[in-house]
Amino acid sequence: LVERYEDETEDFPDSPPHRVLRFLMEQNDLQQVDLVKISGSSGRVSEVVNGKRGISKAQAKALGEFFKVSPELFI
């Protein structure tokens, strides 16, 4: 039943990647500093989270693995 529901609904319809990232951070009680090991420097993380910098494919893959979601959410 759960699988069918998930197949029929969109988790993040038309959300920009940085908003998806902020949502996942909030749901997992994470701060920007918690993502530094994934995305590099604190400055870069801040720019990504605030939508000032795009998320690279390598970062999307790392974030997908970290949050256990599809990297496509961040592209």
Predicted model as a PDB file, atoms N, CA, C, CB and O in Angstrom, pLDDT in the B-factor column:
MODEL        1                                                                  
ATOM      1  N   LEU A   1       0.825  -1.193   0.000  1.00 79.00           N  
ATOM      2  CA  LEU A   1       0.000   0.000   0.000  1.00 79.00           C  
ATOM      3  C   LEU A   1       0.873   1.264   0.000  1.00 79.00           C  
ATOM      4  CB  LEU A   1      -0.941  -0.005   1.215  1.00 79.00           C  
ATOM      5  O   LEU A   1       0.606   2.210  -0.741  1.00 79.00           O  
ATOM      6  N   VAL A   2       1.904   1.268   0.827  1.00 78.00           N  
ATOM      7  CA  VAL A   2       2.804   2.419   0.886  1.00 78.00           C  
ATOM      8  C   VAL A   2       3.534   2.602  -0.432  1.00 78.00           C  
ATOM      9  CB  VAL A   2       3.811   2.257   2.027  1.00 78.00           C  
ATOM     10  O   VAL A   2       3.669   3.722  -0.924  1.00 78.00           O  
ATOM     11  N   GLU A   3       4.002   1.511  -0.998  1.00 79.00           N  
ATOM     12  CA  GLU A   3       4.716   1.583  -2.275  1.00 79.00           C  
ATOM     13  C   GLU A   3       3.823   2.163  -3.373  1.00 79.00           C  
ATOM     14  CB  GLU A   3       5.221   0.189  -2.686  1.00 79.00           C  
ATOM     15  O   GLU A   3       4.277   2.982  -4.172  1.00 79.00           O  
ATOM     16  N   ARG A   4       2.581   1.749  -3.415  1.00 78.00           N  
ATOM     17  CA  ARG A   4       1.653   2.270  -4.422  1.00 78.00           C  
ATOM     18  C   ARG A   4       1.436   3.772  -4.233  1.00 78.00           C  
ATOM     19  CB  ARG A   4       0.305   1.524  -4.350  1.00 78.00           C  
ATOM     20  O   ARG A   4       1.415   4.530  -5.203  1.00 78.00           O  
ATOM     21  N   TYR A   5       1.275   4.195  -2.980  1.00 74.00           N  
ATOM     22  CA  TYR A   5       1.105   5.619  -2.694  1.00 74.00           C  
ATOM     23  C   TYR A   5       2.322   6.411  -3.159  1.00 74.00           C  
ATOM     24  CB  TYR A   5       0.869   5.844  -1.192  1.00 74.00           C  
ATOM     25  O   TYR A   5       2.183   7.455  -3.797  1.00 74.00           O  
ATOM     26  N   GLU A   6       3.504   5.917  -2.843  1.00 70.00           N  
ATOM     27  CA  GLU A   6       4.723   6.620  -3.243  1.00 70.00           C  
ATOM     28  C   GLU A   6       4.859   6.686  -4.752  1.00 70.00           C  
ATOM     29  CB  GLU A   6       5.944   5.943  -2.646  1.00 70.00           C  
ATOM     30  O   GLU A   6       5.331   7.692  -5.282  1.00 70.00           O  
ATOM     31  N   ASP A   7       4.454   5.628  -5.461  1.00 69.00           N  
ATOM     32  CA  ASP A   7       4.514   5.625  -6.917  1.00 69.00           C  
ATOM     33  C   ASP A   7       3.544   6.627  -7.531  1.00 69.00           C  
ATOM     34  CB  ASP A   7       4.221   4.238  -7.444  1.00 69.00           C  
ATOM     35  O   ASP A   7       3.800   7.156  -8.613  1.00 69.00           O  
ATOM     36  N   GLU A   8       2.437   6.888  -6.851  1.00 70.00           N  
ATOM     37  CA  GLU A   8       1.396   7.755  -7.392  1.00 70.00           C  
ATOM     38  C   GLU A   8       1.562   9.223  -7.011  1.00 70.00           C  
ATOM     39  CB  GLU A   8       0.060   7.275  -6.931  1.00 70.00           C  
ATOM     40  O   GLU A   8       0.865  10.078  -7.558  1.00 70.00           O  
ATOM     41  N   THR A   9       2.449   9.527  -6.103  1.00 66.00           N  
ATOM     42  CA  THR A   9       2.623  10.913  -5.669  1.00 66.00           C  
ATOM     43  C   THR A   9       4.038  11.383  -5.942  1.00 66.00           C  
ATOM     44  CB  THR A   9       2.296  11.060  -4.180  1.00 66.00           C  
ATOM     45  O   THR A   9       4.972  10.587  -6.046  1.00 66.00           O  
ATOM     46  N   GLU A  10       4.174  12.692  -6.054  1.00 58.00           N  
ATOM     47  CA  GLU A  10       5.488  13.296  -6.203  1.00 58.00           C  
ATOM     48  C   GLU A  10       5.906  13.838  -4.862  1.00 58.00           C  
ATOM     49  CB  GLU A  10       5.490  14.409  -7.281  1.00 58.00           C  
ATOM     50  O   GLU A  10       5.129  14.519  -4.192  1.00 58.00           O  
ATOM     51  N   ASP A  11       7.130  13.543  -4.461  1.00 60.00           N  
ATOM     52  CA  ASP A  11       7.612  14.002  -3.165  1.00 60.00           C  
ATOM     53  C   ASP A  11       7.934  15.493  -3.156  1.00 60.00           C  
ATOM     54  CB  ASP A  11       8.836  13.217  -2.766  1.00 60.00           C  
ATOM     55  O   ASP A  11       7.624  16.187  -2.188  1.00 60.00           O  
ATOM     56  N   PHE A  12       8.549  15.988  -4.219  1.00 53.00           N  
ATOM     57  CA  PHE A  12       8.989  17.378  -4.278  1.00 53.00           C  
ATOM     58  C   PHE A  12       8.617  17.977  -5.635  1.00 53.00           C  
ATOM     59  CB  PHE A  12      10.518  17.484  -4.032  1.00 53.00           C  
ATOM     60  O   PHE A  12       9.495  18.194  -6.470  1.00 53.00           O  
ATOM     61  N   PRO A  13       7.343  18.245  -5.865  1.00 60.00           N  
ATOM     62  CA  PRO A  13       6.954  18.746  -7.181  1.00 60.00           C  
ATOM     63  C   PRO A  13       7.517  20.142  -7.454  1.00 60.00           C  
ATOM     64  CB  PRO A  13       5.438  18.769  -7.301  1.00 60.00           C  
ATOM     65  O   PRO A  13       7.260  21.087  -6.708  1.00 60.00           O  
ATOM     66  N   ASP A  14       8.281  20.250  -8.524  1.00 74.00           N  
ATOM     67  CA  ASP A  14       8.791  21.526  -9.018  1.00 74.00           C  
ATOM     68  C   ASP A  14       9.532  22.355  -7.972  1.00 74.00           C  
ATOM     69  CB  ASP A  14       7.664  22.327  -9.559  1.00 74.00           C  
ATOM     70  O   ASP A  14       9.520  23.584  -8.049  1.00 74.00           O  
ATOM     71  N   SER A  15      10.161  21.728  -7.020  1.00 84.00           N  
ATOM     72  CA  SER A  15      10.926  22.463  -6.018  1.00 84.00           C  
ATOM     73  C   SER A  15      12.348  22.654  -6.511  1.00 84.00           C  
ATOM     74  CB  SER A  15      10.915  21.726  -4.658  1.00 84.00           C  
ATOM     75  O   SER A  15      12.953  21.714  -7.028  1.00 84.00           O  
ATOM     76  N   PRO A  16      12.894  23.855  -6.361  1.00 92.00           N  
ATOM     77  CA  PRO A  16      14.292  24.067  -6.727  1.00 92.00           C  
ATOM     78  C   PRO A  16      15.194  23.214  -5.832  1.00 92.00           C  
ATOM     79  CB  PRO A  16      14.669  25.571  -6.614  1.00 92.00           C  
ATOM     80  O   PRO A  16      14.860  22.968  -4.672  1.00 92.00           O  
ATOM     81  N   PRO A  17      16.323  22.767  -6.356  1.00 93.00           N  
ATOM     82  CA  PRO A  17      17.210  21.889  -5.588  1.00 93.00           C  
ATOM     83  C   PRO A  17      17.605  22.427  -4.216  1.00 93.00           C  
ATOM     84  CB  PRO A  17      18.444  21.632  -6.374  1.00 93.00           C  
ATOM     85  O   PRO A  17      17.691  21.656  -3.260  1.00 93.00           O  
ATOM     86  N   HIS A  18      17.845  23.721  -4.099  1.00 94.00           N  
ATOM     87  CA  HIS A  18      18.260  24.246  -2.791  1.00 94.00           C  
ATOM     88  C   HIS A  18      17.122  24.170  -1.770  1.00 94.00           C  
ATOM     89  CB  HIS A  18      18.741  25.698  -2.929  1.00 94.00           C  
ATOM     90  O   HIS A  18      17.376  24.024  -0.575  1.00 94.00           O  
ATOM     91  N   ARG A  19      15.879  24.267  -2.228  1.00 93.00           N  
ATOM     92  CA  ARG A  19      14.741  24.140  -1.298  1.00 93.00           C  
ATOM     93  C   ARG A  19      14.558  22.695  -0.866  1.00 93.00           C  
ATOM     94  CB  ARG A  19      13.443  24.662  -1.948  1.00 93.00           C  
ATOM     95  O   ARG A  19      14.200  22.431   0.281  1.00 93.00           O  
ATOM     96  N   VAL A  20      14.800  21.757  -1.776  1.00 93.00           N  
ATOM     97  CA  VAL A  20      14.754  20.344  -1.415  1.00 93.00           C  
ATOM     98  C   VAL A  20      15.818  20.058  -0.363  1.00 93.00           C  
ATOM     99  CB  VAL A  20      14.958  19.443  -2.662  1.00 93.00           C  
ATOM    100  O   VAL A  20      15.567  19.365   0.623  1.00 93.00           O  
ATOM    101  N   LEU A  21      17.009  20.602  -0.590  1.00 95.00           N  
ATOM    102  CA  LEU A  21      18.097  20.405   0.364  1.00 95.00           C  
ATOM    103  C   LEU A  21      17.746  20.980   1.726  1.00 95.00           C  
ATOM    104  CB  LEU A  21      19.381  21.041  -0.155  1.00 95.00           C  
ATOM    105  O   LEU A  21      17.963  20.328   2.747  1.00 95.00           O  
ATOM    106  N   ARG A  22      17.207  22.195   1.754  1.00 95.00           N  
ATOM    107  CA  ARG A  22      16.822  22.799   3.044  1.00 95.00           C  
ATOM    108  C   ARG A  22      15.752  21.975   3.745  1.00 95.00           C  
ATOM    109  CB  ARG A  22      16.316  24.235   2.836  1.00 95.00           C  
ATOM    110  O   ARG A  22      15.790  21.815   4.965  1.00 95.00           O  
ATOM    111  N   PHE A  23      14.795  21.450   2.981  1.00 93.00           N  
ATOM    112  CA  PHE A  23      13.748  20.612   3.559  1.00 93.00           C  
ATOM    113  C   PHE A  23      14.349  19.358   4.201  1.00 93.00           C  
ATOM    114  CB  PHE A  23      12.719  20.220   2.481  1.00 93.00           C  
ATOM    115  O   PHE A  23      14.012  19.005   5.331  1.00 93.00           O  
ATOM    116  N   LEU A  24      15.237  18.696   3.468  1.00 95.00           N  
ATOM    117  CA  LEU A  24      15.859  17.484   3.998  1.00 95.00           C  
ATOM    118  C   LEU A  24      16.720  17.787   5.218  1.00 95.00           C  
ATOM    119  CB  LEU A  24      16.702  16.808   2.921  1.00 95.00           C  
ATOM    120  O   LEU A  24      16.773  16.998   6.161  1.00 95.00           O  
ATOM    121  N   MET A  25      17.386  18.922   5.195  1.00 95.00           N  
ATOM    122  CA  MET A  25      18.185  19.319   6.358  1.00 95.00           C  
ATOM    123  C   MET A  25      17.279  19.521   7.572  1.00 95.00           C  
ATOM    124  CB  MET A  25      18.985  20.615   6.059  1.00 95.00           C  
ATOM    125  O   MET A  25      17.590  19.071   8.675  1.00 95.00           O  
ATOM    126  N   GLU A  26      16.169  20.195   7.354  1.00 95.00           N  
ATOM    127  CA  GLU A  26      15.227  20.450   8.447  1.00 95.00           C  
ATOM    128  C   GLU A  26      14.652  19.141   8.996  1.00 95.00           C  
ATOM    129  CB  GLU A  26      14.086  21.368   7.967  1.00 95.00           C  
ATOM    130  O   GLU A  26      14.560  18.954  10.209  1.00 95.00           O  
ATOM    131  N   GLN A  27      14.274  18.251   8.102  1.00 94.00           N  
ATOM    132  CA  GLN A  27      13.678  16.978   8.517  1.00 94.00           C  
ATOM    133  C   GLN A  27      14.662  16.095   9.279  1.00 94.00           C  
ATOM    134  CB  GLN A  27      13.159  16.231   7.305  1.00 94.00           C  
ATOM    135  O   GLN A  27      14.262  15.267  10.096  1.00 94.00           O  
ATOM    136  N   ASN A  28      15.947  16.279   9.004  1.00 95.00           N  
ATOM    137  CA  ASN A  28      16.976  15.475   9.662  1.00 95.00           C  
ATOM    138  C   ASN A  28      17.697  16.243  10.759  1.00 95.00           C  
ATOM    139  CB  ASN A  28      17.979  14.985   8.645  1.00 95.00           C  
ATOM    140  O   ASN A  28      18.713  15.788  11.283  1.00 95.00           O  
ATOM    141  N   ASP A  29      17.158  17.420  11.104  1.00 96.00           N  
ATOM    142  CA  ASP A  29      17.722  18.250  12.164  1.00 96.00           C  
ATOM    143  C   ASP A  29      19.210  18.526  11.946  1.00 96.00           C  
ATOM    144  CB  ASP A  29      17.513  17.581  13.512  1.00 96.00           C  
ATOM    145  O   ASP A  29      20.024  18.366  12.855  1.00 96.00           O  
ATOM    146  N   LEU A  30      19.547  18.944  10.724  1.00 95.00           N  
ATOM    147  CA  LEU A  30      20.929  19.224  10.356  1.00 95.00           C  
ATOM    148  C   LEU A  30      21.152  20.713  10.164  1.00 95.00           C  
ATOM    149  CB  LEU A  30      21.305  18.471   9.088  1.00 95.00           C  
ATOM    150  O   LEU A  30      20.230  21.452   9.817  1.00 95.00           O  
ATOM    151  N   GLN A  31      22.362  21.138  10.389  1.00 95.00           N  
ATOM    152  CA  GLN A  31      22.795  22.505  10.139  1.00 95.00           C  
ATOM    153  C   GLN A  31      23.737  22.492   8.934  1.00 95.00           C  
ATOM    154  CB  GLN A  31      23.493  23.122  11.404  1.00 95.00           C  
ATOM    155  O   GLN A  31      24.175  21.431   8.489  1.00 95.00           O  
ATOM    156  N   GLN A  32      24.044  23.685   8.413  1.00 94.00           N  
ATOM    157  CA  GLN A  32      24.943  23.770   7.271  1.00 94.00           C  
ATOM    158  C   GLN A  32      26.296  23.128   7.571  1.00 94.00           C  
ATOM    159  CB  GLN A  32      25.136  25.223   6.864  1.00 94.00           C  
ATOM    160  O   GLN A  32      26.890  22.494   6.699  1.00 94.00           O  
ATOM    161  N   VAL A  33      26.773  23.286   8.781  1.00 94.00           N  
ATOM    162  CA  VAL A  33      28.074  22.732   9.150  1.00 94.00           C  
ATOM    163  C   VAL A  33      28.101  21.209   8.991  1.00 94.00           C  
ATOM    164  CB  VAL A  33      28.419  23.113  10.591  1.00 94.00           C  
ATOM    165  O   VAL A  33      29.163  20.631   8.761  1.00 94.00           O  
ATOM    166  N   ASP A  34      26.955  20.565   9.109  1.00 94.00           N  
ATOM    167  CA  ASP A  34      26.880  19.115   8.969  1.00 94.00           C  
ATOM    168  C   ASP A  34      27.116  18.656   7.532  1.00 94.00           C  
ATOM    169  CB  ASP A  34      25.533  18.623   9.447  1.00 94.00           C  
ATOM    170  O   ASP A  34      27.403  17.482   7.298  1.00 94.00           O  
ATOM    171  N   LEU A  35      26.998  19.566   6.572  1.00 94.00           N  
ATOM    172  CA  LEU A  35      27.169  19.217   5.158  1.00 94.00           C  
ATOM    173  C   LEU A  35      28.543  19.586   4.613  1.00 94.00           C  
ATOM    174  CB  LEU A  35      26.109  19.897   4.333  1.00 94.00           C  
ATOM    175  O   LEU A  35      28.837  19.312   3.450  1.00 94.00           O  
ATOM    176  N   VAL A  36      29.376  20.196   5.424  1.00 93.00           N  
ATOM    177  CA  VAL A  36      30.700  20.626   4.957  1.00 93.00           C  
ATOM    178  C   VAL A  36      31.517  19.435   4.462  1.00 93.00           C  
ATOM    179  CB  VAL A  36      31.458  21.355   6.082  1.00 93.00           C  
ATOM    180  O   VAL A  36      32.209  19.543   3.450  1.00 93.00           O  
ATOM    181  N   LYS A  37      31.447  18.316   5.152  1.00 89.00           N  
ATOM    182  CA  LYS A  37      32.218  17.145   4.734  1.00 89.00           C  
ATOM    183  C   LYS A  37      31.746  16.594   3.389  1.00 89.00           C  
ATOM    184  CB  LYS A  37      32.128  16.060   5.792  1.00 89.00           C  
ATOM    185  O   LYS A  37      32.480  15.855   2.733  1.00 89.00           O  
ATOM    186  N   ILE A  38      30.539  16.943   2.979  1.00 85.00           N  
ATOM    187  CA  ILE A  38      29.996  16.464   1.710  1.00 85.00           C  
ATOM    188  C   ILE A  38      30.296  17.444   0.575  1.00 85.00           C  
ATOM    189  CB  ILE A  38      28.484  16.241   1.830  1.00 85.00           C  
ATOM    190  O   ILE A  38      30.665  17.033  -0.525  1.00 85.00           O  
ATOM    191  N   SER A  39      30.136  18.731   0.843  1.00 78.00           N  
ATOM    192  CA  SER A  39      30.203  19.730  -0.223  1.00 78.00           C  
ATOM    193  C   SER A  39      31.454  20.597  -0.219  1.00 78.00           C  
ATOM    194  CB  SER A  39      29.023  20.605  -0.136  1.00 78.00           C  
ATOM    195  O   SER A  39      31.577  21.480  -1.068  1.00 78.00           O  
ATOM    196  N   GLY A  40      32.362  20.384   0.681  1.00 76.00           N  
ATOM    197  CA  GLY A  40      33.590  21.178   0.660  1.00 76.00           C  
ATOM    198  C   GLY A  40      33.660  22.174   1.785  1.00 76.00           C  
ATOM    199  O   GLY A  40      33.720  21.795   2.955  1.00 76.00           O  
ATOM    200  N   SER A  41      33.654  23.446   1.441  1.00 87.00           N  
ATOM    201  CA  SER A  41      33.818  24.496   2.443  1.00 87.00           C  
ATOM    202  C   SER A  41      32.487  24.989   2.979  1.00 87.00           C  
ATOM    203  CB  SER A  41      34.592  25.655   1.861  1.00 87.00           C  
ATOM    204  O   SER A  41      31.437  24.763   2.377  1.00 87.00           O  
ATOM    205  N   SER A  42      32.543  25.663   4.116  1.00 90.00           N  
ATOM    206  CA  SER A  42      31.316  26.208   4.702  1.00 90.00           C  
ATOM    207  C   SER A  42      30.723  27.302   3.816  1.00 90.00           C  
ATOM    208  CB  SER A  42      31.595  26.762   6.108  1.00 90.00           C  
ATOM    209  O   SER A  42      29.504  27.458   3.747  1.00 90.00           O  
ATOM    210  N   GLY A  43      31.585  28.055   3.143  1.00 92.00           N  
ATOM    211  CA  GLY A  43      31.106  29.089   2.225  1.00 92.00           C  
ATOM    212  C   GLY A  43      30.334  28.505   1.066  1.00 92.00           C  
ATOM    213  O   GLY A  43      29.287  29.023   0.678  1.00 92.00           O  
ATOM    214  N   ARG A  44      30.852  27.427   0.516  1.00 91.00           N  
ATOM    215  CA  ARG A  44      30.177  26.774  -0.605  1.00 91.00           C  
ATOM    216  C   ARG A  44      28.835  26.192  -0.164  1.00 91.00           C  
ATOM    217  CB  ARG A  44      31.068  25.669  -1.198  1.00 91.00           C  
ATOM    218  O   ARG A  44      27.837  26.312  -0.874  1.00 91.00           O  
ATOM    219  N   VAL A  45      28.818  25.567   0.999  1.00 93.00           N  
ATOM    220  CA  VAL A  45      27.560  25.004   1.526  1.00 93.00           C  
ATOM    221  C   VAL A  45      26.536  26.115   1.696  1.00 93.00           C  
ATOM    222  CB  VAL A  45      27.796  24.274   2.883  1.00 93.00           C  
ATOM    223  O   VAL A  45      25.375  25.952   1.320  1.00 93.00           O  
ATOM    224  N   SER A  46      26.952  27.234   2.256  1.00 94.00           N  
ATOM    225  CA  SER A  46      26.050  28.370   2.466  1.00 94.00           C  
ATOM    226  C   SER A  46      25.469  28.857   1.142  1.00 94.00           C  
ATOM    227  CB  SER A  46      26.788  29.519   3.173  1.00 94.00           C  
ATOM    228  O   SER A  46      24.270  29.121   1.044  1.00 94.00           O  
ATOM    229  N   GLU A  47      26.319  28.974   0.127  1.00 94.00           N  
ATOM    230  CA  GLU A  47      25.846  29.430  -1.186  1.00 94.00           C  
ATOM    231  C   GLU A  47      24.844  28.449  -1.790  1.00 94.00           C  
ATOM    232  CB  GLU A  47      27.030  29.618  -2.144  1.00 94.00           C  
ATOM    233  O   GLU A  47      23.844  28.864  -2.376  1.00 94.00           O  
ATOM    234  N   VAL A  48      25.106  27.155  -1.649  1.00 93.00           N  
ATOM    235  CA  VAL A  48      24.197  26.138  -2.196  1.00 93.00           C  
ATOM    236  C   VAL A  48      22.866  26.171  -1.464  1.00 93.00           C  
ATOM    237  CB  VAL A  48      24.824  24.730  -2.096  1.00 93.00           C  
ATOM    238  O   VAL A  48      21.808  26.188  -2.093  1.00 93.00           O  
ATOM    239  N   VAL A  49      22.913  26.180  -0.138  1.00 93.00           N  
ATOM    240  CA  VAL A  49      21.688  26.154   0.670  1.00 93.00           C  
ATOM    241  C   VAL A  49      20.829  27.384   0.414  1.00 93.00           C  
ATOM    242  CB  VAL A  49      22.033  26.061   2.159  1.00 93.00           C  
ATOM    243  O   VAL A  49      19.601  27.305   0.460  1.00 93.00           O  
ATOM    244  N   ASN A  50      21.460  28.512   0.147  1.00 94.00           N  
ATOM    245  CA  ASN A  50      20.723  29.752  -0.091  1.00 94.00           C  
ATOM    246  C   ASN A  50      20.391  29.995  -1.561  1.00 94.00           C  
ATOM    247  CB  ASN A  50      21.513  30.910   0.434  1.00 94.00           C  
ATOM    248  O   ASN A  50      19.847  31.043  -1.909  1.00 94.00           O  
ATOM    249  N   GLY A  51      20.711  29.040  -2.417  1.00 93.00           N  
ATOM    250  CA  GLY A  51      20.352  29.140  -3.827  1.00 93.00           C  
ATOM    251  C   GLY A  51      21.230  30.067  -4.640  1.00 93.00           C  
ATOM    252  O   GLY A  51      20.868  30.419  -5.762  1.00 93.00           O  
ATOM    253  N   LYS A  52      22.364  30.470  -4.113  1.00 95.00           N  
ATOM    254  CA  LYS A  52      23.272  31.368  -4.838  1.00 95.00           C  
ATOM    255  C   LYS A  52      24.239  30.602  -5.728  1.00 95.00           C  
ATOM    256  CB  LYS A  52      24.054  32.229  -3.858  1.00 95.00           C  
ATOM    257  O   LYS A  52      24.863  31.183  -6.616  1.00 95.00           O  
ATOM    258  N   ARG A  53      24.365  29.301  -5.492  1.00 93.00           N  
ATOM    259  CA  ARG A  53      25.244  28.448  -6.279  1.00 93.00           C  
ATOM    260  C   ARG A  53      24.490  27.169  -6.568  1.00 93.00           C  
ATOM    261  CB  ARG A  53      26.595  28.162  -5.539  1.00 93.00           C  
ATOM    262  O   ARG A  53      23.768  26.653  -5.715  1.00 93.00           O  
ATOM    263  N   GLY A  54      24.661  26.659  -7.778  1.00 93.00           N  
ATOM    264  CA  GLY A  54      24.018  25.407  -8.145  1.00 93.00           C  
ATOM    265  C   GLY A  54      24.698  24.216  -7.498  1.00 93.00           C  
ATOM    266  O   GLY A  54      25.813  24.319  -6.987  1.00 93.00           O  
ATOM    267  N   ILE A  55      24.026  23.109  -7.527  1.00 92.00           N  
ATOM    268  CA  ILE A  55      24.563  21.864  -6.986  1.00 92.00           C  
ATOM    269  C   ILE A  55      25.159  21.074  -8.144  1.00 92.00           C  
ATOM    270  CB  ILE A  55      23.457  21.035  -6.236  1.00 92.00           C  
ATOM    271  O   ILE A  55      24.465  20.764  -9.113  1.00 92.00           O  
ATOM    272  N   SER A  56      26.444  20.750  -8.041  1.00 91.00           N  
ATOM    273  CA  SER A  56      27.112  19.993  -9.101  1.00 91.00           C  
ATOM    274  C   SER A  56      26.615  18.552  -9.103  1.00 91.00           C  
ATOM    275  CB  SER A  56      28.649  20.035  -8.923  1.00 91.00           C  
ATOM    276  O   SER A  56      25.979  18.097  -8.152  1.00 91.00           O  
ATOM    277  N   LYS A  57      26.915  17.847 -10.181  1.00 93.00           N  
ATOM    278  CA  LYS A  57      26.508  16.439 -10.270  1.00 93.00           C  
ATOM    279  C   LYS A  57      27.185  15.611  -9.184  1.00 93.00           C  
ATOM    280  CB  LYS A  57      26.844  15.864 -11.660  1.00 93.00           C  
ATOM    281  O   LYS A  57      26.567  14.718  -8.604  1.00 93.00           O  
ATOM    282  N   ALA A  58      28.450  15.906  -8.908  1.00 92.00           N  
ATOM    283  CA  ALA A  58      29.166  15.169  -7.858  1.00 92.00           C  
ATOM    284  C   ALA A  58      28.541  15.444  -6.491  1.00 92.00           C  
ATOM    285  CB  ALA A  58      30.665  15.554  -7.847  1.00 92.00           C  
ATOM    286  O   ALA A  58      28.395  14.533  -5.676  1.00 92.00           O  
ATOM    287  N   GLN A  59      28.176  16.701  -6.244  1.00 92.00           N  
ATOM    288  CA  GLN A  59      27.533  17.041  -4.981  1.00 92.00           C  
ATOM    289  C   GLN A  59      26.159  16.391  -4.893  1.00 92.00           C  
ATOM    290  CB  GLN A  59      27.415  18.565  -4.825  1.00 92.00           C  
ATOM    291  O   GLN A  59      25.774  15.902  -3.831  1.00 92.00           O  
ATOM    292  N   ALA A  60      25.417  16.380  -5.993  1.00 93.00           N  
ATOM    293  CA  ALA A  60      24.087  15.761  -6.016  1.00 93.00           C  
ATOM    294  C   ALA A  60      24.191  14.276  -5.682  1.00 93.00           C  
ATOM    295  CB  ALA A  60      23.416  15.955  -7.399  1.00 93.00           C  
ATOM    296  O   ALA A  60      23.377  13.742  -4.929  1.00 93.00           O  
ATOM    297  N   LYS A  61      25.188  13.623  -6.240  1.00 95.00           N  
ATOM    298  CA  LYS A  61      25.380  12.197  -5.956  1.00 95.00           C  
ATOM    299  C   LYS A  61      25.708  11.994  -4.476  1.00 95.00           C  
ATOM    300  CB  LYS A  61      26.508  11.608  -6.843  1.00 95.00           C  
ATOM    301  O   LYS A  61      25.148  11.109  -3.830  1.00 95.00           O  
ATOM    302  N   ALA A  62      26.607  12.808  -3.947  1.00 94.00           N  
ATOM    303  CA  ALA A  62      26.990  12.689  -2.534  1.00 94.00           C  
ATOM    304  C   ALA A  62      25.804  12.987  -1.616  1.00 94.00           C  
ATOM    305  CB  ALA A  62      28.158  13.641  -2.212  1.00 94.00           C  
ATOM    306  O   ALA A  62      25.596  12.289  -0.624  1.00 94.00           O  
ATOM    307  N   LEU A  63      25.033  14.017  -1.945  1.00 94.00           N  
ATOM    308  CA  LEU A  63      23.861  14.359  -1.136  1.00 94.00           C  
ATOM    309  C   LEU A  63      22.805  13.260  -1.210  1.00 94.00           C  
ATOM    310  CB  LEU A  63      23.264  15.696  -1.599  1.00 94.00           C  
ATOM    311  O   LEU A  63      22.168  12.937  -0.207  1.00 94.00           O  
ATOM    312  N   GLY A  64      22.622  12.691  -2.394  1.00 94.00           N  
ATOM    313  CA  GLY A  64      21.674  11.593  -2.547  1.00 94.00           C  
ATOM    314  C   GLY A  64      22.050  10.408  -1.683  1.00 94.00           C  
ATOM    315  O   GLY A  64      21.193   9.798  -1.044  1.00 94.00           O  
ATOM    316  N   GLU A  65      23.334  10.081  -1.664  1.00 95.00           N  
ATOM    317  CA  GLU A  65      23.800   8.973  -0.827  1.00 95.00           C  
ATOM    318  C   GLU A  65      23.635   9.310   0.653  1.00 95.00           C  
ATOM    319  CB  GLU A  65      25.273   8.644  -1.137  1.00 95.00           C  
ATOM    320  O   GLU A  65      23.224   8.462   1.445  1.00 95.00           O  
ATOM    321  N   PHE A  66      23.955  10.545   1.022  1.00 95.00           N  
ATOM    322  CA  PHE A  66      23.869  10.960   2.419  1.00 95.00           C  
ATOM    323  C   PHE A  66      22.435  10.909   2.934  1.00 95.00           C  
ATOM    324  CB  PHE A  66      24.429  12.366   2.584  1.00 95.00           C  
ATOM    325  O   PHE A  66      22.178  10.390   4.021  1.00 95.00           O  
ATOM    326  N   PHE A  67      21.496  11.453   2.143  1.00 95.00           N  
ATOM    327  CA  PHE A  67      20.092  11.506   2.561  1.00 95.00           C  
ATOM    328  C   PHE A  67      19.293  10.268   2.137  1.00 95.00           C  
ATOM    329  CB  PHE A  67      19.439  12.746   1.989  1.00 95.00           C  
ATOM    330  O   PHE A  67      18.127  10.116   2.504  1.00 95.00           O  
ATOM    331  N   LYS A  68      19.932   9.390   1.364  1.00 94.00           N  
ATOM    332  CA  LYS A  68      19.284   8.166   0.881  1.00 94.00           C  
ATOM    333  C   LYS A  68      18.058   8.477   0.013  1.00 94.00           C  
ATOM    334  CB  LYS A  68      18.872   7.284   2.068  1.00 94.00           C  
ATOM    335  O   LYS A  68      16.978   7.910   0.180  1.00 94.00           O  
ATOM    336  N   VAL A  69      18.285   9.413  -0.928  1.00 94.00           N  
ATOM    337  CA  VAL A  69      17.268   9.786  -1.903  1.00 94.00           C  
ATOM    338  C   VAL A  69      17.925   9.804  -3.282  1.00 94.00           C  
ATOM    339  CB  VAL A  69      16.624  11.178  -1.559  1.00 94.00           C  
ATOM    340  O   VAL A  69      19.142   9.658  -3.398  1.00 94.00           O  
ATOM    341  N   SER A  70      17.134   9.978  -4.300  1.00 92.00           N  
ATOM    342  CA  SER A  70      17.665  10.058  -5.652  1.00 92.00           C  
ATOM    343  C   SER A  70      18.455  11.346  -5.837  1.00 92.00           C  
ATOM    344  CB  SER A  70      16.532   9.972  -6.683  1.00 92.00           C  
ATOM    345  O   SER A  70      17.991  12.415  -5.439  1.00 92.00           O  
ATOM    346  N   PRO A  71      19.647  11.261  -6.436  1.00 93.00           N  
ATOM    347  CA  PRO A  71      20.419  12.476  -6.723  1.00 93.00           C  
ATOM    348  C   PRO A  71      19.687  13.433  -7.658  1.00 93.00           C  
ATOM    349  CB  PRO A  71      21.755  12.107  -7.329  1.00 93.00           C  
ATOM    350  O   PRO A  71      19.995  14.624  -7.687  1.00 93.00           O  
ATOM    351  N   GLU A  72      18.737  12.934  -8.410  1.00 92.00           N  
ATOM    352  CA  GLU A  72      17.968  13.763  -9.345  1.00 92.00           C  
ATOM    353  C   GLU A  72      17.210  14.885  -8.631  1.00 92.00           C  
ATOM    354  CB  GLU A  72      16.986  12.895 -10.125  1.00 92.00           C  
ATOM    355  O   GLU A  72      16.883  15.900  -9.246  1.00 92.00           O  
ATOM    356  N   LEU A  73      16.933  14.709  -7.358  1.00 90.00           N  
ATOM    357  CA  LEU A  73      16.238  15.764  -6.603  1.00 90.00           C  
ATOM    358  C   LEU A  73      17.067  17.040  -6.519  1.00 90.00           C  
ATOM    359  CB  LEU A  73      15.905  15.276  -5.194  1.00 90.00           C  
ATOM    360  O   LEU A  73      16.525  18.129  -6.328  1.00 90.00           O  
ATOM    361  N   PHE A  74      18.376  16.902  -6.662  1.00 92.00           N  
ATOM    362  CA  PHE A  74      19.267  18.041  -6.498  1.00 92.00           C  
ATOM    363  C   PHE A  74      19.764  18.612  -7.819  1.00 92.00           C  
ATOM    364  CB  PHE A  74      20.436  17.646  -5.658  1.00 92.00           C  
ATOM    365  O   PHE A  74      20.591  19.524  -7.821  1.00 92.00           O  
ATOM    366  N   ILE A  75      19.278  18.096  -8.935  1.00 87.00           N  
ATOM    367  CA  ILE A  75      19.740  18.568 -10.256  1.00 87.00           C  
ATOM    368  C   ILE A  75      18.645  19.357 -10.935  1.00 87.00           C  
ATOM    369  CB  ILE A  75      20.175  17.383 -11.154  1.00 87.00           C  
ATOM    370  O   ILE A  75      18.832  19.839 -12.052  1.00 87.00           O  
TER     371      ILE A  75                                                      
ENDMDL                                                                          
END                                                                             
